[in-house]
Amino acid sequence: MKVLAAMGREVLAILEIVGALNLTFYRVLRSLVPPRLDSAEVWRQLHRIGVMSLPIVTLTAFLVGVIMVLQTMSYVRATGATSFVGSGSGLAVLAELGPTLIGLMFSGRVGANAAAELGNMVVSEQIDALRALAIDPVKFLVAPRFVAICISLVALTLVGDLAGLVGGAATAHWLLGIDWRTFVAGLLEAELLDAFLVGLIKALFFGIVISICSTTYGLAVRGGARGVGNAVNGCVVATAVGIFFCDYVITWAWINIVYG
């Protein structure tokens, strides 16, 4: 009975979290109609979230491209199938590993920071002060972060795709002696436009997940500094689960639409 009771509490806690996330998403969408945002705050968040994340995202994507070629190196050397290196690494970078790993890296840097920032504002009663001044915290604080995170992650995925392909081409040339023209020819022959578009769609949904999870956990902080730490921890876990769930749903839909 104790085990069943504990499982019931866990299920209720999960349902409570899902309800809170959906409520935040609804409130954000409502605050964007009509779209009257503080442009200065949006640009500030775009710089803090997007521009400042560019180095780590570029490095992550470059290493993804390098790793994909390393994984196929023994097979290519054994079979001589050099024409498949470009198409294989391109598919993985554009459609799967690139968006997912960039999203996870982005969530670790941006999502956790946003949750901690909003949590500290709750603890220091700045959110209560905004409500006392009849200012909606969702429209003033959450909506600009939502827009900035979604735009930044899509843009960073574009940059990351290029960095990943450059990393794959460079590794293929250095370790396998594959000319970059052969690598590019493999990419073009594979016709990866649909994989590229799917990767951008994933990035958009990952941005939604990161922004909603970080702001929901940040505004729900209770209990001072320990509450902020718990919120950041919960945000990181929930964001990772949400990213993998969205990745599964979008990949399943893509396979059934394109190849079904």
Secondary structure, DSSP 8 states (H G I E B T S, - for coil): -HHHHHHHHHHHHHHHHHHHHHHHHHHHHHHTTTT---HHHHHHHHHHHTGGGHHHHHHHHHHHHHHHHHHHHHHHHHH--THHHHHHHHHIIIIIHHHHHHHHHHIIIIIHHHHHHHHHHHHTTHHHHHHHTT--HIIIIIHHHHHHHHHHHHHHHHHHHHHHHHHHHHHHHHHH---HHHHHHHHHHHT-HHHHHHHHHHHHHHHHHHHHHHHHHHHT--SHHHHHHHHHHHHHHHHHHHHHHHHHHHHHHHHHHH--
